[in-house]
Amino acid sequence: MKKYSIIGAGNYLSDIFDIVHANDGKVMEICHNAPDSDSDRSIKTKQRIDLLGYEVRYYRSLDEFVPLEGYEYIMGLARPSKYKLVATIKDRFEINFCQLIHPKAHVGSNVHIGEGVIVAPGVVIAPNAHIGDFSIINRVASIGHESRVGKYSNIGPAATIAGSSNIGNNCIISMGVSILDQINVGKWSVIGAGAVVTKDLPDRVVALGIPAKVTRKNEDSTEHHHT
Ligand SMILES: CC(C)(COP(=O)(O)OP(=O)(O)OC[C@H]1O[C@@H](n2cnc3c(N)ncnc32)[C@H](O)[C@@H]1OP(=O)(O)O)[C@@H](O)C(=O)NCCC(=O)NCCS
């Protein structure tokens, strides 16, 4: 049985538990190290841990974190701003994060999956695709042949990316988005649920609708302008 340690915790935590269990693993410890989401619709991290139904070591701060022999490490934060926590951890500890792939995902031949990537159930990744470090490919998403997803990006449930497209670093591609083939989406951009992206999109924008149109700047990206 593989032993997992989760660093950072947010709304995606229960989905991560599921993927750990589907791989015959057990969650041994969780380092919270991030405020709970401020959305009043989401349940708190402590409740999510209680729903696990077995004891895990829980601590709030990285100061209490000690890497242990034989553990697999998972980045528990889903938002693109997680790159900061990854950098802090890499600075302080010599650990590498594992890849967490649900057994009911299909990963095609010659696919590159980077460090810390999470692939949820029902996902299909076509041949020769590239998934950058710490990106999450959420439930039933489809990544086309020769497409690239950058680092720290989030591909939402049932999003479809056709062949030979490029998604930049730190993007959010929301649920049900369709991206046509040979499209480039710049870094730190957000595409709204259900949009159909028919043309290239620049860095740091929000785009919505069919066909997707830029509606505003991605304000979340402005505090990260050095990236
Ligand atoms: C991108 C997103 C955050 C919207 O951002 P926003 O700019 O804050 O949108 P707002 O809620 O302020 O709405 C602004 C306007 O756009 C419209 N709008 C919002 N999202 C839209 C969408 N996806 N498609 C079309 N129109 C949308 C709203 O109805 C509103 O219209 P109005 O001005 O006529 O009332 C949202 O569309 C989205 O996709 N969220 C992620 C959902 C998701 O995938 N969740 C699962 C994650 S696992």
PDBQT file of the ligand as one rigid body, heavy atoms in Angstrom, charges set to zero:
ROOT
HETATM    1  C1  LIG A 301     -14.995  32.554 -15.810  1.00  0.00    +0.000 C 
HETATM    2  C2  LIG A 301     -16.071  32.670 -14.753  1.00  0.00    +0.000 C 
HETATM    3  C3  LIG A 301     -15.374  32.617 -13.392  1.00  0.00    +0.000 C 
HETATM    4  C4  LIG A 301     -16.926  33.915 -14.894  1.00  0.00    +0.000 C 
HETATM    5  O1  LIG A 301     -16.310  34.964 -14.521  1.00  0.00    +0.000 OA
HETATM    6  P1  LIG A 301     -16.945  36.390 -14.194  1.00  0.00    +0.000 P 
HETATM    7  O2  LIG A 301     -16.351  37.320 -15.163  1.00  0.00    +0.000 OA
HETATM    8  O3  LIG A 301     -16.680  36.587 -12.757  1.00  0.00    +0.000 OA
HETATM    9  O4  LIG A 301     -18.497  36.345 -14.433  1.00  0.00    +0.000 OA
HETATM   10  P2  LIG A 301     -19.620  37.044 -13.587  1.00  0.00    +0.000 P 
HETATM   11  O5  LIG A 301     -20.194  36.013 -12.692  1.00  0.00    +0.000 OA
HETATM   12  O6  LIG A 301     -19.136  38.319 -12.966  1.00  0.00    +0.000 OA
HETATM   13  O7  LIG A 301     -20.660  37.389 -14.724  1.00  0.00    +0.000 OA
HETATM   14  C5  LIG A 301     -20.480  38.431 -15.664  1.00  0.00    +0.000 C 
HETATM   15  C6  LIG A 301     -21.445  38.222 -16.805  1.00  0.00    +0.000 C 
HETATM   16  O8  LIG A 301     -20.979  37.124 -17.605  1.00  0.00    +0.000 OA
HETATM   17  C7  LIG A 301     -21.965  36.091 -17.652  1.00  0.00    +0.000 C 
HETATM   18  N1  LIG A 301     -21.250  34.829 -17.554  1.00  0.00    +0.000 N 
HETATM   19  C8  LIG A 301     -20.593  34.320 -16.496  1.00  0.00    +0.000 A 
HETATM   20  N2  LIG A 301     -20.019  33.155 -16.801  1.00  0.00    +0.000 NA
HETATM   21  C9  LIG A 301     -20.343  32.911 -18.092  1.00  0.00    +0.000 A 
HETATM   22  C10 LIG A 301     -20.031  31.848 -18.962  1.00  0.00    +0.000 A 
HETATM   23  N3  LIG A 301     -19.268  30.831 -18.572  1.00  0.00    +0.000 N 
HETATM   24  N4  LIG A 301     -20.496  31.918 -20.223  1.00  0.00    +0.000 NA
HETATM   25  C11 LIG A 301     -21.271  32.957 -20.635  1.00  0.00    +0.000 A 
HETATM   26  N5  LIG A 301     -21.576  34.000 -19.839  1.00  0.00    +0.000 NA
HETATM   27  C12 LIG A 301     -21.126  33.965 -18.575  1.00  0.00    +0.000 A 
HETATM   28  C13 LIG A 301     -22.855  36.323 -16.446  1.00  0.00    +0.000 C 
HETATM   29  O9  LIG A 301     -24.139  35.784 -16.669  1.00  0.00    +0.000 OA
HETATM   30  C14 LIG A 301     -22.856  37.819 -16.368  1.00  0.00    +0.000 C 
HETATM   31  O10 LIG A 301     -23.749  38.331 -17.334  1.00  0.00    +0.000 OA
HETATM   32  P3  LIG A 301     -24.587  39.682 -17.089  1.00  0.00    +0.000 P 
HETATM   33  O11 LIG A 301     -23.558  40.760 -16.934  1.00  0.00    +0.000 OA
HETATM   34  O12 LIG A 301     -25.400  39.777 -18.315  1.00  0.00    +0.000 OA
HETATM   35  O13 LIG A 301     -25.368  39.438 -15.839  1.00  0.00    +0.000 OA
HETATM   36  C15 LIG A 301     -17.100  31.560 -14.873  1.00  0.00    +0.000 C 
HETATM   37  O14 LIG A 301     -17.697  31.662 -16.123  1.00  0.00    +0.000 OA
HETATM   38  C16 LIG A 301     -16.561  30.158 -14.788  1.00  0.00    +0.000 C 
HETATM   39  O15 LIG A 301     -16.371  29.505 -15.780  1.00  0.00    +0.000 OA
HETATM   40  N6  LIG A 301     -16.314  29.609 -13.584  1.00  0.00    +0.000 N 
HETATM   41  C17 LIG A 301     -15.764  28.291 -13.404  1.00  0.00    +0.000 C 
HETATM   42  C18 LIG A 301     -16.848  27.226 -13.331  1.00  0.00    +0.000 C 
HETATM   43  C19 LIG A 301     -16.267  25.856 -13.276  1.00  0.00    +0.000 C 
HETATM   44  O16 LIG A 301     -15.720  25.344 -14.245  1.00  0.00    +0.000 OA
HETATM   45  N7  LIG A 301     -16.351  25.191 -12.137  1.00  0.00    +0.000 N 
HETATM   46  C20 LIG A 301     -15.870  23.865 -11.948  1.00  0.00    +0.000 C 
HETATM   47  C21 LIG A 301     -14.444  23.874 -11.513  1.00  0.00    +0.000 C 
HETATM   48  S1  LIG A 301     -13.932  22.279 -11.036  1.00  0.00    +0.000 SA
ENDROOT
TORSDOF 0
